[in-house]
Amino acid sequence: MPQMLALVILLFILFIGDLVAVRTKAWVPSIFVCAVLFLCGYWTFFPKNIVEISGVPTVVAVMMMYLLITNMGTLLSLKDLKNQWKTIVIALSGILGIIALLMSVGTLIFGFKTVVVAIPPLVGGVVSSIIMSEGAKEAGLVSLSVFAIVIYVMQGFAGYPITSVMLKKEGKRLLQKYRSGQLEVKDKELAASETAAASESSKMELKLFKNMPKQYNTDFFKFFRLALVAYLAYLVSTLVEPVVSISPFVLCLLFGVIASSVGFLEKQVLQKANGFGIAIMALMLFIFDGLKQATPSMMLEILYPLVGTIVLGVIGMYIFSLIAGKFLKVSKEMAFAVSLTALYGFPADYIITNEVIKSLTDDEKEREMLTSHMLPPMLVGGFVTVTIVSVILAGIFVGFLK
């Protein structure tokens, strides 16, 4: 197969996935559609190395992971997170619930290694899935390598409908309080001052290069600084290896936070260097490359642990978020919805919340009130679980497979 034909076919599959997700308002995840099409391709006419033929060998995907995870670290604003500390506690409680139930009940039913591979993708996104999939492959666990990808593909089907139900209940409760005069829209002036402060801080992002003429901050300079920070994270992981084994990807996240805090990297530097789209494309193709090992019999073999781990994970999440919500005086519906963001993250958390708000009322003021109370915790919950915690968990759990 010619390289460009392979690339055209794979990009068309990614486009079809996006198209279905848009048409169904994210109820059918793009990742699921793409996975089904990839499996059909591998079981019919795809060469087994079609992703490599298209121009994305393993070495390119790993490079993109280093850049993407370091870029993730630049998104972390400690000030913003401080305002949503209750949300963070609830999101972490939900993850703790997944770990507690799967490590206890799940281990007895499915075995230790299956549970270890399942947890990081279940609370995270594409990066944690790849880390666990590659770790399982290196350990010679081929079916578990595929399992790490399939669980990432399927978890949204549990998360979307339950989140929608919880947010509708929470929205109705808030509307009732608002209509009876017990609740107001969060202060617009405060929001405006926060926006102004954010705008001012964005001007001061590159504190270490404040005297450098703006035209010198080219795309290549942005890439250079991002790659340098990622390399330093890798270097530190190799230096501390004799004492303690830390995944370089976990350190990339930490170094990204530090680099943006001291003014060496701007926030979302990969987007500003016009490299985010191509990086995500390469990473998505690489994760679907793992499905080439999946035979129909293997898919049937992992169906039982797939359904079982997701069900147990959601139950654990519900119990622990309920307890945390009770202590923090957050409604059980909102607490559960926040913890469920671990199953899909952004942009699904944004889309579902907006769809629910639109379905509850046509009144603009009521929509504004619901948005101000429901959207911020949902976005922060998704960011904390999928972006930060899942990568750290994957870095730790992959060591258990060795």
C-alpha positions as CSV (number, residue, x, y, z in Angstrom):
1,M,0.0,0.0,0.0
2,P,1.4,3.5,-0.9
3,Q,2.1,5.8,2.0
4,M,-0.3,8.5,1.0
5,L,-3.1,6.0,0.4
6,A,-2.6,4.6,3.9
7,L,-2.7,8.1,5.3
8,V,-5.8,9.1,3.4
9,I,-7.7,6.0,4.6
10,L,-6.7,6.5,8.2
11,L,-7.5,10.2,8.2
12,F,-10.9,9.5,6.6
13,I,-11.6,7.1,9.5
14,L,-10.7,9.8,12.1
15,F,-13.0,12.2,10.2
16,I,-15.9,9.7,10.1
17,G,-15.5,9.3,13.9
18,D,-15.7,13.1,14.4
19,L,-18.7,13.3,12.1
20,V,-20.7,10.7,13.9
21,A,-19.9,12.3,17.3
22,V,-21.1,15.7,16.1
23,R,-24.3,14.3,14.6
24,T,-25.1,12.3,17.7
25,K,-24.0,15.2,20.0
26,A,-21.2,13.0,21.5
27,W,-23.6,10.2,22.5
28,V,-21.7,7.9,20.2
29,P,-18.0,8.7,20.9
30,S,-15.8,9.3,17.9
31,I,-13.2,7.0,19.5
32,F,-15.7,4.1,19.4
33,V,-16.6,4.6,15.7
34,C,-12.9,4.8,14.8
35,A,-12.1,1.6,16.7
36,V,-14.8,-0.3,15.0
37,L,-13.7,0.9,11.6
38,F,-10.0,0.0,12.4
39,L,-11.0,-3.5,13.5
40,C,-13.1,-4.0,10.3
41,G,-10.0,-2.8,8.3
42,Y,-7.6,-5.1,10.1
43,W,-9.9,-8.1,9.7
44,T,-10.3,-7.5,6.0
45,F,-7.8,-5.6,3.8
46,F,-5.5,-3.4,6.1
47,P,-1.8,-4.3,6.1
48,K,-0.9,-5.0,9.8
49,N,1.6,-2.1,9.7
50,I,-0.8,0.4,8.0
51,V,-0.1,3.1,10.7
52,E,3.7,2.7,10.2
53,I,3.2,2.8,6.4
54,S,1.2,6.1,6.8
55,G,4.2,7.7,8.5
56,V,3.6,7.2,12.2
57,P,6.1,4.6,13.5
58,T,6.5,4.0,17.3
59,V,9.4,6.5,17.6
60,V,7.2,9.3,16.2
61,A,4.3,8.5,18.5
62,V,6.6,8.5,21.6
63,M,8.0,11.9,20.6
64,M,4.5,13.2,20.4
65,M,3.7,11.8,23.8
66,Y,6.6,13.6,25.4
67,L,5.5,16.9,23.8
68,L,1.8,16.5,24.5
69,I,2.2,15.6,28.2
70,T,4.7,18.4,28.8
71,N,2.1,20.7,27.1
72,M,-0.6,19.3,29.5
73,G,1.5,20.5,32.4
74,T,1.4,24.1,31.1
75,L,-2.4,24.1,31.4
76,L,-2.3,23.7,35.2
77,S,-3.1,27.0,37.0
78,L,-2.8,26.6,40.7
79,K,-4.9,29.7,41.3
80,D,-7.8,28.4,39.2
81,L,-7.6,25.0,40.9
82,K,-7.6,26.6,44.4
83,N,-11.0,28.1,43.7
84,Q,-12.4,24.6,42.9
85,W,-10.8,22.7,45.7
86,K,-14.0,20.8,46.6
87,T,-14.3,19.6,43.0
88,I,-10.7,18.3,43.1
89,V,-11.3,16.4,46.4
90,I,-14.5,14.8,44.9
91,A,-12.8,13.9,41.6
92,L,-9.9,12.3,43.5
93,S,-12.4,10.5,45.8
94,G,-14.1,9.0,42.7
95,I,-10.7,7.7,41.4
96,L,-9.9,6.3,44.9
97,G,-13.3,4.5,44.7
98,I,-12.3,2.9,41.3
99,I,-8.9,1.8,42.7
100,A,-10.4,0.5,46.0
101,L,-13.1,-1.6,44.4
102,L,-11.1,-2.9,41.5
103,M,-8.1,-3.8,43.5
104,S,-10.2,-5.7,46.0
105,V,-13.3,-7.2,44.4
106,G,-11.9,-6.9,40.8
107,T,-8.6,-8.7,41.6
108,L,-10.6,-11.6,43.0
109,I,-12.7,-11.9,39.9
110,F,-10.4,-10.9,37.0
111,G,-6.9,-11.2,38.4
112,F,-4.3,-8.7,39.5
113,K,-2.7,-7.9,36.1
114,T,-6.0,-7.3,34.4
115,V,-7.0,-4.9,37.1
116,V,-3.7,-3.1,36.9
117,V,-4.0,-2.6,33.2
118,A,-7.7,-1.5,33.5
119,I,-7.4,1.3,36.1
120,P,-5.3,4.0,34.4
121,P,-7.3,3.9,31.0
122,L,-10.5,3.9,33.0
123,V,-9.7,7.1,34.8
124,G,-7.9,8.7,31.9
125,G,-7.5,9.3,28.2
126,V,-5.3,8.4,25.3
127,V,-2.0,8.8,27.0
128,S,-2.6,6.6,29.9
129,S,-4.1,3.9,27.6
130,I,-0.9,3.9,25.4
131,I,1.4,3.7,28.5
132,M,-0.5,0.7,29.8
133,S,-0.9,-0.9,26.4
134,E,2.8,-0.6,25.6
135,G,3.7,-1.8,29.2
136,A,1.5,-4.9,28.7
137,K,3.0,-5.6,25.3
138,E,6.6,-5.4,26.7
139,A,5.5,-7.8,29.5
140,G,4.3,-10.2,26.8
141,L,0.6,-9.8,27.7
142,V,-0.8,-9.4,24.2
143,S,-4.5,-9.6,25.1
144,L,-4.1,-7.2,28.0
145,S,-2.3,-4.8,25.6
146,V,-5.4,-4.7,23.4
147,F,-7.6,-4.6,26.6
148,A,-6.0,-1.3,27.6
149,I,-7.1,0.3,24.3
150,V,-10.6,-1.3,24.2
151,I,-11.5,-0.2,27.8
152,Y,-10.5,3.4,26.8
153,V,-12.7,3.1,23.7
154,M,-15.8,1.8,25.6
155,Q,-15.8,3.6,28.9
156,G,-17.7,6.6,27.5
157,F,-20.8,4.5,27.0
158,A,-21.1,4.1,30.8
159,G,-20.1,7.7,31.5
160,Y,-22.2,9.7,29.1
161,P,-25.8,8.6,30.0
162,I,-25.2,8.4,33.7
163,T,-23.7,11.9,33.7
164,S,-26.6,13.2,31.8
165,V,-29.1,11.8,34.2
166,M,-27.1,13.2,37.2
167,L,-26.8,16.7,35.7
168,K,-30.5,16.8,34.8
169,K,-31.4,16.0,38.5
170,E,-28.9,18.6,39.7
171,G,-30.2,21.2,37.2
172,K,-33.8,20.7,38.3
173,R,-32.8,21.1,41.9
174,L,-30.9,24.3,41.1
175,L,-33.8,25.7,39.0
176,Q,-36.2,25.1,41.8
177,K,-34.0,27.0,44.2
178,Y,-33.4,29.8,41.7
179,R,-37.1,30.2,41.0
180,S,-37.9,30.4,44.7
181,G,-35.2,33.2,45.1
182,Q,-32.7,31.0,47.1
183,L,-30.1,31.0,44.4
184,E,-28.5,33.6,42.1
185,V,-26.2,33.7,39.1
186,K,-22.6,33.9,40.3
187,D,-21.3,37.5,40.4
188,K,-20.7,38.7,36.9
189,E,-18.3,41.4,38.0
190,L,-16.2,38.8,39.8
191,A,-16.1,36.7,36.6
192,A,-15.1,39.8,34.6
193,S,-12.3,40.7,37.0
194,E,-11.1,37.1,36.8
195,T,-11.1,37.3,33.0
196,A,-9.1,40.6,33.1
197,A,-6.6,39.0,35.5
198,A,-6.2,36.0,33.3
199,S,-5.6,38.3,30.3
200,E,-3.0,40.3,32.2
201,S,-1.2,37.1,33.4
202,S,-1.1,35.8,29.8
203,K,0.9,38.8,28.8
204,M,3.4,37.9,31.5
205,E,3.6,34.2,30.6
206,L,7.2,34.3,29.4
207,K,8.8,36.1,32.3
208,L,12.2,34.6,31.5
209,F,12.1,36.1,28.0
210,K,10.3,39.4,28.7
211,N,13.0,41.5,27.1
212,M,13.2,39.4,24.0
213,P,11.6,40.9,20.9
214,K,8.2,39.3,20.1
215,Q,9.2,38.3,16.6
216,Y,11.9,36.0,17.9
217,N,9.4,33.8,19.6
218,T,8.9,31.7,16.5
219,D,7.1,28.3,16.3
220,F,10.5,26.6,16.2
221,F,11.6,28.4,19.4
222,K,8.4,27.2,21.1
223,F,9.0,23.7,19.9
224,F,12.7,23.9,21.1
225,R,11.7,25.0,24.6
226,L,9.0,22.4,24.9
227,A,11.3,19.6,23.7
228,L,14.0,20.8,26.1
229,V,11.7,20.6,29.1
230,A,10.6,17.1,28.0
231,Y,14.2,16.0,27.6
232,L,15.0,17.3,31.1
233,A,12.1,15.2,32.5
234,Y,13.5,12.2,30.7
235,L,17.0,12.9,32.0
236,V,15.9,13.2,35.6
237,S,13.9,9.9,35.3
238,T,17.1,8.1,34.1
239,L,19.3,9.7,36.9
240,V,16.9,8.7,39.7
241,E,16.3,5.2,38.3
242,P,18.9,3.4,40.5
243,V,17.0,4.8,43.6
244,V,13.4,5.0,42.5
245,S,11.7,4.2,39.2
246,I,9.6,7.1,37.9
247,S,8.0,7.2,34.5
248,P,9.4,10.1,32.4
249,F,5.9,10.9,31.4
250,V,4.9,11.7,35.0
251,L,7.9,14.0,35.2
252,C,7.0,15.6,31.9
253,L,3.7,16.7,33.5
254,L,5.5,18.0,36.6
255,F,8.2,19.8,34.5
256,G,5.5,21.3,32.3
257,V,3.9,22.9,35.4
258,I,7.2,24.2,36.7
259,A,8.3,25.5,33.3
260,S,5.0,27.5,32.8
261,S,5.1,28.7,36.4
262,V,8.6,30.2,36.1
263,G,7.8,31.7,32.7
264,F,9.9,29.4,30.5
265,L,6.9,28.0,28.6
266,E,3.6,29.8,27.8
267,K,0.3,28.0,28.5
268,Q,-0.8,25.7,25.7
269,V,2.6,26.2,24.0
270,L,1.9,23.3,21.5
271,Q,-1.3,24.9,20.3
272,K,0.5,28.2,19.9
273,A,3.3,26.5,17.9
274,N,0.6,25.1,15.6
275,G,1.6,21.6,16.5
276,F,-1.3,20.3,18.6
277,G,-3.5,18.9,15.8
278,I,-0.8,16.9,14.2
279,A,0.4,15.6,17.6
280,I,-3.1,14.4,18.5
281,M,-3.5,12.8,15.0
282,A,-0.3,10.8,15.4
283,L,-1.2,9.7,18.9
284,M,-4.7,8.6,17.9
285,L,-3.4,6.6,14.9
286,F,-0.8,5.0,17.2
287,I,-3.4,3.9,19.8
288,F,-5.5,2.3,17.1
289,D,-2.4,0.6,15.8
290,G,-2.7,-1.6,19.0
291,L,-5.9,-3.1,17.6
292,K,-4.0,-5.0,14.9
293,Q,-3.4,-7.7,17.5
294,A,-7.1,-8.1,18.2
295,T,-8.7,-11.2,16.7
296,P,-12.5,-11.8,16.9
297,S,-11.8,-14.6,19.5
298,M,-9.6,-12.2,21.6
299,M,-12.4,-9.5,21.5
300,L,-14.8,-12.1,22.9
301,E,-12.3,-13.2,25.5
302,I,-11.9,-9.6,26.9
303,L,-15.6,-8.8,26.8
304,Y,-16.3,-10.2,30.3
305,P,-13.5,-8.4,32.1
306,L,-14.3,-5.2,30.0
307,V,-17.9,-5.0,31.2
308,G,-17.0,-6.2,34.7
309,T,-14.2,-3.6,35.4
310,I,-16.3,-0.7,34.0
311,V,-19.3,-1.7,36.2
312,L,-17.1,-2.1,39.3
313,G,-15.3,1.1,38.6
314,V,-18.5,3.1,38.3
315,I,-19.9,1.6,41.6
316,G,-16.7,2.4,43.4
317,M,-16.8,5.9,42.0
318,Y,-20.4,6.4,43.1
319,I,-19.8,5.2,46.7
320,F,-16.6,7.3,47.3
321,S,-17.9,10.5,45.6
322,L,-21.1,10.2,47.6
323,I,-19.1,10.1,50.9
324,A,-16.9,13.1,49.8
325,G,-19.9,15.1,48.7
326,K,-21.7,14.5,52.0
327,F,-18.6,15.8,53.9
328,L,-18.2,18.8,51.6
329,K,-21.9,19.6,51.4
330,V,-22.1,19.0,47.7
331,S,-25.2,17.3,46.3
332,K,-24.8,13.6,45.5
333,E,-25.8,14.2,41.9
334,M,-23.2,16.9,41.3
335,A,-20.5,14.9,43.2
336,F,-21.2,11.8,41.1
337,A,-21.3,13.8,37.8
338,V,-17.9,15.4,38.7
339,S,-16.3,12.0,39.4
340,L,-17.7,10.5,36.2
341,T,-15.7,13.0,34.1
342,A,-12.8,10.6,34.7
343,L,-14.5,8.3,32.1
344,Y,-14.3,10.9,29.2
345,G,-12.8,14.3,30.1
346,F,-12.8,17.3,27.8
347,P,-14.6,18.1,25.5
348,A,-17.3,15.6,26.3
349,D,-17.8,17.1,29.8
350,Y,-18.4,20.5,28.2
351,I,-20.7,19.1,25.5
352,I,-22.9,17.0,27.9
353,T,-23.2,19.9,30.5
354,N,-24.3,22.3,27.8
355,E,-26.8,19.9,26.2
356,V,-28.4,19.2,29.6
357,I,-28.7,23.0,30.4
358,K,-30.3,23.6,27.0
359,S,-32.8,20.8,27.6
360,L,-33.9,22.0,31.0
361,T,-34.9,25.6,30.2
362,D,-35.3,28.1,27.4
363,D,-34.9,31.1,29.6
364,E,-31.5,32.8,29.0
365,K,-31.1,33.9,32.7
366,E,-31.8,30.4,34.0
367,R,-29.3,28.9,31.5
368,E,-26.8,31.5,32.7
369,M,-27.4,30.5,36.3
370,L,-27.1,26.8,35.5
371,T,-23.9,27.3,33.5
372,S,-22.3,29.3,36.3
373,H,-23.0,26.6,38.9
374,M,-22.5,23.4,36.8
375,L,-19.9,24.0,34.1
376,P,-16.8,25.1,36.1
377,P,-16.8,22.0,38.4
378,M,-17.4,19.7,35.4
379,L,-14.4,21.2,33.5
380,V,-12.1,21.1,36.5
381,G,-13.1,17.6,37.3
382,G,-12.3,16.4,33.8
383,F,-9.0,18.2,33.8
384,V,-7.8,16.8,37.1
385,T,-8.8,13.2,36.4
386,V,-8.0,12.7,32.8
387,T,-5.0,15.1,32.4
388,I,-3.2,14.8,35.6
389,V,-4.1,11.8,37.8
390,S,-4.4,9.2,35.0
391,V,-0.9,9.9,33.7
392,I,0.5,9.6,37.2
393,L,-1.4,6.4,37.8
394,A,-0.2,4.9,34.5
395,G,3.4,5.8,35.4
396,I,3.0,3.9,38.7
397,F,0.9,1.0,37.6
398,V,3.0,0.1,34.5
399,G,5.8,-0.8,37.0
400,F,3.5,-3.6,38.4
401,L,3.6,-5.4,35.1
402,K,7.3,-5.9,35.1
